[in-house]
C-alpha cells in the first residue's frame, strides 16, 4: 500500500535512508536528516510504501525550478520503484506540477533504468570534486585582472551567455533576482577582465567550513591562457580567507574544459549525480 507519510513511519523511513547511505549504487536525492526529530521537521509532501506494517519505500516532492523534484524514489527492492514513481507523478498532477526532476547517483543503475523506462530524459550528469583550498597559486596571465563584485545584470548575463556551453538557467533570472542573489553575504562573484573586457567569472559560496564554486566559466576566445586556473586560484584564496577548509567544485558532463581543469589541479571526485526530467503534460 502506498499512502501519505505519517509520523509512525519515521523509524522505518530512517532505517531505509541508512540502507541507501550504505552504497553509492543506491544513492539518490533524499531527505537529509538522519534522526527522528529532523525527519519530522523536514518531511512535507511524501508517500511511503508499506508492506506488512513495514516501510519498504518512499518518494517525496518539493518545488524546484519550473516544476518539482523527487526525493527518491527509494526502496529495498527494484520492483517497488515503478509503483512509487507512478504514485509521485499522480500526486504531482494533483498539485498542478507540469515537470518532474529526479537526481540519482550516476552509479544507481536500477533507479536510472526505472526512470528511463518511465519516460524520463537524462539532461546531464554533474561531477562534484573536492580539495583543500591551500596550494592553488596561479596568477592571472599578463593583461588580465580579477575583480570581486557583481558587474551588473546586463554585463553578467552577457558573460554567462558567452562562457556557458549549454546550461541556460541563469539567463531566465530577472535583473532583480540576480541583484538579490549576489547581494547575499555568503555569495561572492569574481570577474576576470582582459583590458576592460570581462572574459570570465567564478561564483563562490562560502558557508561554515566549506566553500563551493557554484559556477566558473571563460568566454571561448579567451580560453587556453590560464584564466580559468587564475579564477579558481582566486576562489581558493577567498575561501581560505573566509575560513573554509574544503573547496568543492562541480561541472556538468558537457563542460569538458572545467572537468579537465579540476582533475589536472588535484581535485578528487566526490560524487556524480545524473539529472533527469519528465514533462507530465503539455505546457499551456
C-alpha positions as CSV (number, residue, x, y, z in Angstrom):
1,X,0.0,0.0,0.0
2,X,1.3,3.5,-0.9
3,X,-0.1,6.3,1.2
4,X,1.0,9.7,2.7
5,X,3.8,9.5,5.2
6,X,2.8,9.6,8.8
7,X,4.8,10.2,12.0
8,X,4.6,6.5,12.8
9,X,6.6,5.8,9.6
10,X,9.6,7.8,10.7
11,X,11.6,4.9,12.3
12,X,11.1,2.7,9.3
13,X,12.0,5.6,6.9
14,X,15.1,6.3,8.9
15,X,16.1,2.7,8.5
16,X,15.5,2.9,4.8
17,X,17.6,6.0,4.5
18,X,20.5,4.4,6.3
19,X,20.2,1.5,3.9
20,X,20.5,3.8,1.0
21,X,23.6,5.5,2.6
22,X,25.5,2.3,2.6
23,X,26.3,2.3,-1.1
24,X,26.5,4.9,-3.9
25,X,24.7,2.3,-6.1
26,X,21.6,3.1,-4.1
27,X,22.2,6.9,-3.9
28,X,19.5,9.4,-4.9
29,X,18.3,12.8,-3.7
30,X,16.6,12.1,-0.4
31,X,15.8,13.7,3.0
32,X,19.0,14.9,4.7
33,X,18.0,14.3,8.3
34,X,19.2,11.1,9.9
35,X,17.3,11.4,13.2
36,X,13.6,11.2,14.0
37,X,13.2,14.8,15.1
38,X,15.0,16.1,12.0
39,X,12.9,13.9,9.7
40,X,9.7,15.1,11.3
41,X,10.6,18.7,10.6
42,X,11.9,18.1,7.1
43,X,9.2,15.9,5.5
44,X,6.3,17.7,3.7
45,X,4.7,16.0,0.8
46,X,5.9,12.4,0.9
47,X,4.5,9.0,0.2
48,X,5.5,5.6,1.7
49,X,5.1,2.1,0.5
50,X,4.0,0.0,3.5
51,X,4.0,-3.8,3.4
52,X,3.1,-5.9,6.4
53,X,3.5,-3.0,8.7
54,X,7.0,-2.1,7.5
55,X,8.1,0.9,5.4
56,X,9.5,-0.6,2.2
57,X,9.8,2.5,0.1
58,X,9.5,6.3,0.0
59,X,9.1,9.1,-2.5
60,X,8.7,12.8,-1.8
61,X,8.0,16.0,-3.8
62,X,9.2,19.6,-3.3
63,X,9.1,22.7,-5.5
64,X,12.1,23.0,-7.8
65,X,12.8,25.4,-10.8
66,X,9.8,25.2,-13.1
67,X,8.3,22.1,-11.5
68,X,9.1,19.7,-8.7
69,X,11.9,17.5,-7.6
70,X,11.6,13.9,-6.5
71,X,13.1,12.7,-3.3
72,X,13.8,9.2,-4.3
73,X,12.0,7.0,-5.1
74,X,13.8,4.8,-2.5
75,X,13.0,1.1,-1.9
76,X,14.7,-2.0,-0.8
77,X,13.6,-3.8,-4.0
78,X,13.9,-2.5,-7.5
79,X,10.5,-3.9,-8.4
80,X,8.9,-1.5,-6.0
81,X,10.4,1.6,-7.6
82,X,7.9,1.9,-10.6
83,X,4.8,2.0,-8.3
84,X,6.4,4.7,-6.2
85,X,7.3,6.7,-9.2
86,X,3.7,6.4,-10.6
87,X,2.3,7.5,-7.2
88,X,4.6,10.5,-7.2
89,X,3.5,11.5,-10.7
90,X,-0.2,11.2,-9.8
91,X,0.4,13.4,-6.7
92,X,2.3,15.9,-8.9
93,X,-0.6,16.2,-11.3
94,X,-3.0,16.8,-8.4
95,X,-0.7,19.7,-7.3
96,X,-0.6,21.1,-10.9
97,X,3.0,20.3,-11.4
98,X,4.0,20.0,-15.1
99,X,7.6,18.9,-14.9
100,X,9.3,16.5,-12.6
101,X,13.1,16.2,-11.9
102,X,15.0,13.2,-10.4
103,X,18.6,13.1,-9.2
104,X,20.0,9.6,-8.8
105,X,23.7,9.0,-8.3
106,X,25.4,8.1,-11.6
107,X,26.1,4.6,-10.2
108,X,22.5,4.0,-9.3
109,X,21.7,1.9,-12.4
110,X,18.5,0.3,-11.0
111,X,16.7,3.6,-10.5
112,X,18.1,5.1,-13.7
113,X,16.7,2.2,-15.6
114,X,13.3,2.7,-14.0
115,X,13.3,6.4,-14.7
116,X,14.3,5.9,-18.3
117,X,11.6,3.2,-18.8
118,X,9.0,5.7,-17.4
119,X,9.9,8.3,-19.9
120,X,12.4,10.5,-18.0
121,X,15.1,12.1,-20.1
122,X,18.7,12.4,-19.0
123,X,19.6,16.1,-19.1
124,X,23.2,15.9,-17.9
125,X,25.5,14.4,-15.3
126,X,27.1,16.7,-12.7
127,X,30.5,15.8,-11.2
128,X,31.5,17.1,-7.8
129,X,35.2,17.4,-6.9
130,X,36.8,18.5,-3.5
131,X,40.1,19.8,-2.4
132,X,41.7,21.7,0.4
133,X,41.8,25.3,-0.8
134,X,45.5,25.6,0.0
135,X,48.1,25.3,-2.7
136,X,46.2,26.7,-5.7
137,X,48.5,29.6,-6.6
138,X,48.0,30.6,-10.3
139,X,48.3,34.3,-11.1
140,X,46.3,35.8,-13.9
141,X,48.1,36.0,-17.3
142,X,49.6,39.3,-18.4
143,X,46.9,41.9,-19.2
144,X,44.2,40.1,-17.1
145,X,43.0,41.3,-13.7
146,X,40.4,39.7,-11.4
147,X,37.9,41.9,-9.5
148,X,35.4,40.9,-6.9
149,X,31.9,42.2,-7.2
150,X,28.7,42.0,-9.3
151,X,29.2,43.9,-12.5
152,X,25.5,44.5,-13.1
153,X,22.8,42.3,-14.6
154,X,23.4,43.1,-18.2
155,X,27.2,42.5,-18.1
156,X,26.7,39.3,-16.0
157,X,24.1,37.9,-18.4
158,X,26.2,38.5,-21.5
159,X,29.3,37.0,-19.9
160,X,27.3,34.0,-18.7
161,X,25.7,33.6,-22.2
162,X,29.1,33.6,-23.9
163,X,31.0,31.4,-21.4
164,X,28.3,28.8,-20.8
165,X,28.2,25.8,-23.1
166,X,24.6,24.7,-22.8
167,X,23.1,25.4,-19.4
168,X,20.9,28.5,-19.6
169,X,19.3,28.6,-16.2
170,X,20.7,32.0,-15.1
171,X,19.5,33.6,-18.3
172,X,16.0,33.2,-17.1
173,X,16.6,35.3,-13.9
174,X,15.4,38.8,-13.8
175,X,17.7,41.8,-13.0
176,X,16.2,41.9,-9.6
177,X,16.7,38.2,-8.9
178,X,20.3,38.4,-10.0
179,X,21.0,41.5,-7.8
180,X,19.3,39.9,-4.8
181,X,21.3,36.7,-5.3
182,X,24.7,38.4,-5.4
183,X,23.8,40.7,-2.5
184,X,23.7,37.6,-0.3
185,X,26.6,37.8,2.2
186,X,27.7,34.2,1.5
187,X,27.8,34.7,-2.3
188,X,30.9,36.1,-4.0
189,X,31.4,36.8,-7.7
190,X,34.9,37.1,-9.2
191,X,35.2,38.6,-12.7
192,X,38.2,38.4,-15.0
193,X,38.9,41.3,-17.2
194,X,41.2,41.4,-20.2
195,X,41.8,45.1,-20.5
196,X,38.4,46.5,-19.9
197,X,36.5,43.5,-21.3
198,X,35.0,40.9,-19.0
199,X,36.2,37.4,-20.2
200,X,35.5,35.0,-17.3
201,X,33.9,34.7,-13.9
202,X,33.6,32.4,-10.9
203,X,30.8,32.4,-8.3
204,X,31.8,31.2,-4.9
205,X,29.5,30.4,-2.0
206,X,31.0,30.1,1.5
207,X,29.1,28.6,4.4
208,X,30.9,27.5,7.5
209,X,34.0,25.4,6.9
210,X,33.1,24.7,3.2
211,X,33.2,26.8,0.1
212,X,31.6,25.9,-3.3
213,X,32.4,27.2,-6.7
214,X,28.9,27.2,-8.0
215,X,30.0,28.3,-11.5
216,X,33.2,29.1,-13.3
217,X,33.5,29.9,-17.0
218,X,35.7,31.7,-19.6
219,X,34.5,33.0,-22.9
220,X,35.7,30.9,-25.9
221,X,38.1,33.5,-27.3
222,X,39.9,33.8,-24.0
223,X,40.4,30.1,-23.2
224,X,43.8,28.4,-23.2
225,X,45.5,31.4,-21.5
226,X,45.2,30.2,-17.9
227,X,42.3,32.5,-16.9
228,X,40.2,29.6,-15.6
229,X,43.1,28.5,-13.4
230,X,43.6,32.0,-12.1
231,X,39.9,32.4,-11.3
232,X,39.9,29.1,-9.4
233,X,43.0,30.1,-7.5
234,X,41.4,33.4,-6.6
235,X,38.3,31.5,-5.5
236,X,40.5,29.3,-3.3
237,X,42.2,32.3,-1.7
238,X,38.8,33.8,-1.0
239,X,37.5,30.6,0.5
240,X,40.6,30.2,2.7
241,X,40.3,33.8,3.9
242,X,36.7,33.2,4.9
243,X,37.8,30.2,7.0
244,X,36.8,27.3,4.6
245,X,38.9,24.2,4.9
246,X,37.2,22.4,1.9
247,X,36.7,23.7,-1.6
248,X,34.0,22.0,-3.6
249,X,33.7,22.5,-7.4
250,X,31.3,21.0,-9.9
251,X,30.9,20.7,-13.6
252,X,28.3,19.2,-16.0
253,X,29.4,16.5,-18.4
254,X,29.4,19.0,-21.3
255,X,31.8,21.3,-19.5
256,X,34.9,19.4,-20.7
257,X,37.3,22.2,-20.0
258,X,36.3,22.6,-16.4
259,X,36.4,18.8,-15.8
260,X,39.9,18.7,-17.2
261,X,41.0,21.7,-15.2
262,X,39.8,20.2,-11.9
263,X,41.4,16.9,-12.5
264,X,44.7,18.5,-13.5
265,X,44.8,20.6,-10.3
266,X,44.5,17.7,-8.0
267,X,40.8,17.7,-7.1
268,X,39.3,14.4,-6.0
269,X,35.9,13.2,-7.4
270,X,33.4,13.2,-4.6
271,X,30.2,12.1,-6.4
272,X,28.5,12.1,-9.7
273,X,24.7,12.9,-10.0
274,X,22.5,12.4,-13.0
275,X,19.7,14.9,-13.7
276,X,16.5,13.5,-15.2
277,X,13.3,15.3,-16.2
278,X,9.9,14.4,-17.5
279,X,7.1,16.6,-18.8
280,X,3.9,15.4,-17.2
281,X,1.6,17.2,-19.7
282,X,1.8,19.7,-22.5
283,X,2.6,23.3,-21.4
284,X,-0.2,25.8,-21.9
